[in-house]
Amino acid sequence: MNDFMWECRTRVRFGQGCVKSCLEEMVDEFCAKGQNIMIAYGGGSVKQNGAYDDVEEVLKSMGYSHEGNADDGHRIVEFPGIMSNPTLKKMREGAELASSNNVGLIIGIGGGSVMDCSKAIAVQAGYEGDAWEDFWMQGLPMTHEIIPCGVVVTMPATGSEVNGCAVLTNENTKIKCDRDYPEMNPCFALMDPAYTLTMPIRQLKAGTFDILSHIMETYFSFPVEDNPADDVSEGLMRGLIRDFRIAVKEPDNLQARSNIMWTASLAENRIIKTGKTKDFQAHNMEHQLSAYTDCNHGEGLAVLHPVYYRHICRDGEAKFAKFAERVWGLNPEEYTDEAGLAAAGIEALADFINEMGLPTSLRELGFGEDEHRLLPEISGSCFISEGAFRALDAAEILQIYEECW
């Protein structure tokens, strides 16, 4: 195994009713007296699934309200409208609102986009410089005081609730970039799987594939020898495939939804990344696709993964063969060599994507000729992974995009 450091600062409370039973304790601990609380969210889904009402009920019982001014110290400051693929502009808008309203705690209610934007707001609101340039672009040390940020998870996918990663899109430069700082870990995460029952089936499919993608992006990297992190990844992938199938067939199955929700966290709390170089080239390619077109992140990954893996299969043949046998249950004796088994594992993944009703081409994502003409520019803008089995270049990325067409 490679050397590593591991930490996870986030306090997790998981289960039905956890907001009502645990939020007051978290507010008491993390919000300083005399400061206000910001509630950040996206659209109306958090009011449909009950998460917003549960948070508001607890805060009101503690004496917080929507009335008053910034000096009251018991005011609820609302920041709605966080979009999928949150933009730098939206983050800065939230940071200005937080800094001008004496906000001492940010509570992000929603999925990965809301959580990412909320964490970024917490960083920028207490920083005199340009957080995007200094941290997302340059990766400078983060030493300033950050507003505490907690999250209430309603859509499992990104695992952002248990790590310091936040993805933002600079709409001017067309760069979509993530950074992971331990200082950005949410101070708490409240996870009630019942909130996920109202998710549209399309979002369930896209989000669950994103979870699978996170695990694969870590698994298909060095070292290739057997190690504890990959042992955990193989078990998580097998379980997620099982629960994905159940949730699609039985959308009201709370057990499957609970399993998916916690798997998202286990995939991104850094445990399976210990000692791994990590690939995430498929994410890099999808990030730029969505930066230019605002396509659905999980669906974009579903289109890219099989094609990308066909390109690098020979470079990680032994690991792809293990994937075929240990995750998909393929019998090595039925294949003439390791290369055939490795290729069959990738095709099993492609078949599963099709079985789950996810898109398998860029055209199915809604791309037309306008988007097709952008592909050379998009391919040239992609970050190149240093942890992959083999580094791509812009020409090969363009070839992958074309094969995805």
C-alpha positions in Angstrom: 0.0 0.0 0.0 1.0 3.6 -0.5 1.5 5.8 2.6 -1.5 7.9 3.6 -3.1 10.1 6.2 -6.8 9.7 7.0 -9.3 11.8 8.9 -13.0 12.6 8.9 -14.3 15.4 11.1 -18.0 15.1 10.3 -20.4 13.9 13.0 -23.0 11.7 11.3 -26.5 11.0 12.6 -28.3 8.5 10.5 -31.9 7.3 10.6 -35.5 8.3 10.4 -36.4 11.4 12.4 -32.7 12.3 13.0 -33.3 16.0 12.2 -35.9 16.4 14.9 -33.9 14.4 17.4 -30.4 15.7 16.7 -30.4 19.2 15.1 -30.8 21.1 18.3 -27.7 19.5 19.8 -25.7 20.4 16.7 -26.8 24.0 16.6 -26.0 24.4 20.3 -22.5 23.1 19.7 -21.5 24.7 16.4 -23.4 28.1 16.2 -22.0 30.7 18.5 -24.4 32.6 20.6 -25.6 35.9 19.1 -25.1 34.7 15.5 -27.7 33.8 12.9 -28.2 30.7 10.9 -28.3 30.4 7.1 -30.4 27.7 5.4 -29.2 27.0 1.9 -31.2 24.8 -0.5 -32.1 24.3 -4.1 -35.7 24.3 -5.3 -38.9 23.0 -4.0 -38.0 19.4 -3.4 -36.8 20.0 0.2 -40.3 21.3 1.0 -41.9 18.3 -0.6 -39.9 15.7 1.2 -40.3 17.4 4.6 -36.6 18.2 5.3 -37.1 22.0 5.2 -40.1 21.9 7.5 -38.2 19.6 10.0 -35.2 22.0 10.1 -37.4 25.1 10.4 -39.5 23.5 13.2 -36.4 22.7 15.3 -34.9 26.2 14.7 -38.1 27.9 15.6 -38.4 25.8 18.8 -34.9 27.2 19.7 -36.0 30.8 19.2 -34.8 31.4 15.7 -37.2 33.1 13.2 -37.3 34.7 9.7 -38.0 38.1 11.2 -35.6 40.7 12.7 -32.3 42.1 11.5 -28.7 40.8 11.3 -27.9 42.0 14.9 -30.6 39.9 16.5 -28.5 36.7 16.6 -31.6 34.5 16.3 -32.5 35.1 12.7 -33.0 32.5 9.9 -31.3 33.7 6.7 -32.6 32.0 3.6 -30.4 31.2 0.6 -32.5 29.3 -2.0 -32.0 28.6 -5.7 -28.7 26.6 -5.6 -28.7 24.9 -9.0 -27.2 21.6 -10.2 -23.6 22.2 -11.1 -23.4 25.3 -8.7 -21.6 28.3 -10.2 -19.0 30.5 -8.8 -21.4 33.4 -9.1 -24.0 31.7 -6.9 -21.4 30.8 -4.3 -20.2 34.4 -4.1 -23.7 35.6 -3.8 -24.2 33.3 -0.8 -20.9 34.3 0.8 -21.9 38.0 0.6 -25.2 37.2 2.2 -23.6 35.2 5.0 -20.9 37.8 5.8 -23.3 40.7 5.8 -25.9 38.9 8.0 -23.7 37.8 11.0 -24.2 34.1 10.0 -22.5 31.7 12.5 -23.7 28.4 11.0 -24.7 27.3 7.5 -27.1 24.4 7.1 -27.2 23.0 3.5 -30.4 21.0 2.9 -30.3 18.9 -0.3 -28.0 16.8 -2.4 -24.4 17.2 -3.6 -24.8 20.5 -5.4 -26.3 22.2 -2.3 -23.7 20.7 0.0 -20.8 21.7 -2.2 -22.1 25.2 -2.6 -22.7 25.6 1.2 -19.2 24.4 2.0 -17.7 26.8 -0.5 -19.8 29.7 0.9 -18.5 28.9 4.4 -15.0 29.2 3.1 -15.4 32.4 1.1 -17.6 34.3 3.6 -14.7 34.4 6.1 -12.0 35.0 3.6 -10.7 38.4 2.5 -9.2 37.1 -0.8 -10.6 35.2 -3.8 -11.3 31.6 -2.6 -11.8 30.3 -6.1 -8.4 31.5 -7.3 -6.4 30.7 -4.1 -8.0 27.4 -3.1 -9.8 25.8 -6.1 -7.2 26.9 -8.7 -3.9 27.1 -6.8 -4.6 24.7 -3.9 -3.0 27.1 -1.3 -3.2 26.1 2.4 -6.5 27.0 4.0 -5.6 28.7 7.3 -8.4 31.3 7.9 -11.5 30.8 10.1 -14.3 29.1 8.3 -18.0 29.4 9.2 -19.2 26.1 10.5 -21.3 24.2 8.0 -23.7 21.3 8.6 -25.8 19.4 6.1 -29.1 17.6 5.9 -28.9 15.1 3.1 -31.9 14.5 0.9 -30.4 13.1 -2.3 -27.5 10.6 -1.9 -24.8 10.6 -4.6 -21.7 12.7 -4.1 -20.8 11.8 -0.5 -20.1 15.4 0.0 -21.7 15.1 3.5 -18.6 13.3 4.9 -15.6 15.0 3.1 -14.1 18.3 2.3 -14.7 18.3 -1.4 -16.7 20.9 -3.2 -17.2 21.2 -6.9 -17.8 24.6 -8.5 -18.2 25.8 -12.1 -16.7 29.1 -13.2 -19.2 30.1 -15.8 -16.9 32.6 -17.3 -13.9 30.4 -17.9 -15.9 27.1 -18.4 -13.8 25.4 -15.8 -15.6 22.9 -13.4 -13.2 22.1 -10.6 -13.2 20.3 -7.3 -11.0 20.7 -4.2 -10.9 18.6 -1.1 -9.7 20.2 2.1 -10.2 18.6 5.5 -11.1 22.1 6.8 -14.2 21.9 4.5 -15.7 18.8 6.0 -19.2 19.5 7.3 -19.2 19.7 11.1 -22.3 17.5 11.0 -24.4 15.5 8.6 -28.0 14.5 9.4 -29.1 11.6 7.1 -32.8 10.5 7.1 -33.3 8.0 4.3 -37.1 8.7 4.3 -36.3 12.1 2.6 -35.0 10.2 -0.5 -38.4 8.5 -1.2 -39.7 11.5 -3.1 -36.7 11.7 -5.4 -37.6 11.4 -9.1 -36.6 8.0 -10.6 -34.3 9.7 -13.0 -32.4 11.4 -10.2 -32.3 8.2 -8.3 -30.7 6.4 -11.2 -28.2 9.2 -11.9 -27.2 9.7 -8.3 -26.8 6.0 -7.6 -24.5 5.6 -10.7 -22.5 8.5 -9.5 -21.9 6.5 -6.3 -20.7 3.5 -8.3 -18.5 5.8 -10.3 -16.8 7.2 -7.2 -15.9 3.7 -6.1 -14.7 2.6 -9.5 -12.6 5.7 -9.9 -10.7 4.8 -6.7 -10.6 1.1 -7.3 -9.1 1.3 -10.8 -5.9 3.0 -9.7 -2.6 2.0 -8.1 -1.7 -0.2 -6.3 -3.2 -3.1 -8.2 -2.2 -5.7 -5.6 -4.8 -6.8 -3.1 -5.2 -4.3 -0.3 -7.8 -3.5 2.4 -9.2 -0.4 0.6 -10.0 -2.4 -2.5 -11.5 -5.2 -0.5 -13.9 -2.7 0.9 -14.6 -1.2 -2.6 -15.4 -4.6 -4.0 -18.0 -5.2 -1.3 -19.5 -1.8 -1.7 -19.9 -2.2 -5.5 -21.6 -5.6 -5.1 -24.0 -4.2 -2.5 -24.7 -1.1 -4.5 -25.5 -3.1 -7.7 -27.9 -5.2 -5.6 -29.6 -2.2 -4.0 -29.7 -0.2 -7.3 -31.7 -3.0 -8.9 -34.1 -3.2 -5.9 -34.7 0.6 -5.7 -35.5 0.8 -9.4 -38.0 -2.0 -9.2 -39.4 -1.0 -5.8 -39.0 2.8 -5.4 -40.7 2.7 -2.0 -38.2 0.2 -0.6 -36.7 2.1 2.4 -34.1 -0.5 3.1 -32.6 -0.2 -0.4 -32.8 3.6 -0.1 -31.0 3.5 3.3 -28.3 1.2 1.9 -27.7 3.5 -1.1 -27.6 6.6 1.1 -24.9 5.1 3.4 -23.0 3.6 0.6 -22.6 7.1 -0.9 -21.0 8.2 2.3 -18.7 5.2 2.6 -17.6 5.7 -1.0 -16.5 9.3 -0.3 -15.4 9.5 3.4 -11.9 8.8 2.2 -11.7 5.2 3.6 -11.5 3.5 0.3 -9.0 6.1 -0.9 -6.4 5.2 1.7 -3.2 4.2 0.0 -4.7 4.7 -3.5 -3.5 7.0 -6.3 -7.1 7.5 -7.5 -8.1 7.9 -11.1 -11.1 10.2 -11.6 -10.3 10.8 -15.2 -13.9 10.0 -16.1 -15.0 12.7 -13.6 -12.6 15.1 -15.2 -14.1 14.5 -18.6 -17.7 14.7 -17.4 -17.0 17.9 -15.4 -16.0 19.7 -18.6 -19.0 18.3 -20.5 -21.3 19.7 -17.9 -19.4 22.9 -17.6 -20.1 23.6 -21.2 -23.5 22.0 -21.5 -25.0 21.7 -18.0 -25.8 18.0 -18.6 -26.7 15.7 -15.8 -23.5 14.6 -13.9 -24.5 11.0 -13.2 -25.9 10.4 -16.6 -22.7 11.8 -18.2 -20.6 9.4 -16.2 -22.8 6.5 -17.3 -22.1 7.4 -20.9 -18.3 7.8 -20.4 -17.2 5.0 -18.1 -17.4 1.9 -20.4 -15.8 3.8 -23.3 -13.0 5.1 -21.1 -12.4 1.7 -19.6 -12.1 0.1 -23.0 -9.3 2.6 -23.7 -7.3 1.8 -20.6 -8.2 -1.8 -20.0 -4.8 -3.2 -21.2 -3.0 -0.8 -18.8 -4.8 -2.2 -15.8 -5.7 -5.6 -17.1 -5.2 -7.5 -13.9 -7.5 -5.1 -12.0 -10.2 -5.2 -14.6 -10.1 -9.0 -14.4 -10.6 -8.9 -10.7 -13.5 -6.5 -11.2 -15.1 -9.0 -13.6 -14.7 -11.9 -11.2 -15.2 -10.3 -7.8 -17.9 -7.7 -8.6 -19.8 -9.2 -11.5 -19.3 -12.9 -10.6 -17.8 -13.9 -14.0 -16.0 -17.3 -14.1 -12.4 -17.0 -15.2 -12.4 -20.6 -16.5 -14.9 -19.5 -19.2 -12.3 -17.1 -20.8 -9.2 -18.0 -22.7 -7.0 -15.4 -21.0 -7.0 -12.6 -18.5 -7.5 -10.0 -21.3 -10.8 -11.7 -22.3 -12.0 -11.7 -18.7 -11.1 -8.1 -18.1 -12.9 -7.0 -21.3 -16.0 -9.0 -20.2 -16.1 -7.2 -16.9 -16.3 -3.9 -18.7 -19.1 -5.2 -20.9 -20.9 -6.4 -17.8 -20.8 -2.8 -16.5 -22.1 -1.5 -19.9 -25.0 -4.0 -19.8 -25.8 -3.0 -16.3 -26.0 0.7 -17.3 -28.4 -0.3 -20.0 -30.4 -2.5 -17.7 -30.9 0.4 -15.2 -32.2 2.6 -18.0 -29.3 5.1 -18.0 -28.2 6.9 -21.2 -25.5 5.2 -23.2 -24.6 8.0 -25.6 -24.1 11.7 -25.7 -27.1 12.0 -28.1 -29.2 10.3 -25.4 -28.1 13.1 -23.1 -29.6 15.5 -25.5 -26.5 16.6 -27.3 -27.0 17.9 -30.8 -24.8 19.3 -33.5 -24.1 22.5 -31.6 -22.6 20.4 -28.7 -20.8 18.1 -31.1 -18.9 21.1 -32.6 -17.8 22.0 -29.0 -16.2 18.6 -28.4 -12.7 19.6 -29.5 -12.7 22.6 -27.3 -14.1 20.6 -24.4 -11.5 17.9 -24.7 -8.7 20.4 -24.6 -10.1 21.9 -21.4 -10.0 18.7 -19.4 -7.8 18.1 -16.4 -5.5 15.1 -16.8 -5.5 12.5 -14.0 -2.1 11.7 -12.5 -3.4 8.7 -10.6 -4.8 6.7 -13.6 -3.4 3.5 -15.1 -2.4 5.6 -18.1 -2.6 9.4 -18.6 -4.7 10.5 -21.5 -4.1 13.5 -23.8 -6.6 15.9 -25.4 -6.6 13.9 -28.7 -7.6 10.6 -26.9 -10.2 12.4 -24.8 -11.7 13.7 -28.0 -11.7 10.2 -29.4 -13.5 9.0 -26.3 -16.1 11.7 -26.7 -16.6 10.8 -30.3 -17.0 7.1 -29.5 -19.6 8.2 -26.9 -21.6 10.1 -29.5 
